[in-house]
Amino acid sequence: MQSRRSCGFTLIELLVVIAIIALLIGILLPALGAARKTARLAICGSNLKQVGVAVNSYAADFQDKIASYTWRVGNYSTKYKDFPTPGSDVEACMLQLTAIIRDKTGNDKFPFIPQLNRAPHRRFSHAVIVDYMADKVPEETAVCPEDRQLQEWQRDPSNPPNLGGEQGGSAYAAQFPYASTYQFVPASWAPRAVQRVGGNTVSQFAGDHDLFAFPDKVILGRRQLREVDFPSSKVQMFDFYDFHGGPNPQFYAYPDAKTNLLFFDGSAGLKTTGDANEGWLPNGARKGAGPTVMDYRPDAWEPRARSGDYDPKLVAYFRWTSEDLHGVDYGGSEIDYRP
């Protein structure tokens, strides 16, 4: 009789194949993860470049103005009859943000009720550009692809965050899914100190990284692209957190943080914060007054501070400079500009 030979795998051979596959997966997974991270970095830079294009288009349509909130006390119109009368331009800007969200979502009822006790120029400085270039909100390009928390809120705007404490309130929380990871530098929408009677302009509230101080009767907006003297060296918009520079996210103002930046010439790139000029005090003296500093007091959803509950007196770098649009952030020394 003719013998038959088995063609199956032995247990040893099967284990060897499994081991080889596991080894290949172990080799390829880190490379795949790195490739995905690089792709997300490229998407983040693309988001900022799209904003740069929109800013230039906006300026071409609106007398070279840099996109910013335009509502003023006594100088705006709205179809929303429940809006109260604002007592300042800052309050008028907050009503404008509420109107933008209502228009883009089609919801003019709760929870988007008008508020007057907030300034939209921090987390929502992008909203005018979104209103100009997008048909609906939330807008994906307003969020860094590494900002998982804000992405989660965007996916389900009906389930907004519980802000808690001083920032509590369902109306303000309901707007957070429409916030942005990126922020325009205040110089793009706040006047220079010398342009105001009394010489004061918007400045950083030193005790909290997320708060600004607004002087009485401040004139907001009306800045023009032609005021930028060094567009390739001046930051226009920046990622508020370092999501790309290391294994853990961190606040942009740490000197070793690496954040994506949009410059006024439309270029974008990942830069180390500490390589920028430190900036000056918007309402301080010229050189010698020192840079703007702030305490980083993170909320529950923000990257943790390094020293515990908060980190005091972090230099604000490109976020604040007394030379505002006339200054240099990267690629040169600070300029003492005098009109």
Secondary structure as UniProt FT lines:
FT   HELIX           11..61
FT   TURN            62..64
FT   TURN            73..74
FT   TURN            81..82
FT   HELIX           89..105
FT   TURN            110..111
FT   TURN            120..126
FT   HELIX           127..133
FT   HELIX           140..142
FT   TURN            145..146
FT   HELIX           148..155
FT   TURN            157..158
FT   HELIX           165..167
FT   HELIX           170..175
FT   HELIX           176..178
FT   STRAND          182..184
FT   HELIX           186..188
FT   HELIX           193..195
FT   TURN            197..198
FT   STRAND          203..204
FT   TURN            206..207
FT   TURN            209..210
FT   STRAND          212..213
FT   TURN            216..217
FT   HELIX           225..227
FT   TURN            231..233
FT   STRAND          235..239
FT   STRAND          241..242
FT   STRAND          250..251
FT   TURN            252..253
FT   TURN            255..256
FT   STRAND          258..263
FT   TURN            264..265
FT   STRAND          268..272
FT   HELIX           273..275
FT   TURN            282..283
FT   TURN            287..288
FT   STRAND          293..296
FT   TURN            300..301
FT   STRAND          311..315
FT   HELIX           317..319
FT   TURN            322..323
FT   HELIX           324..326
//
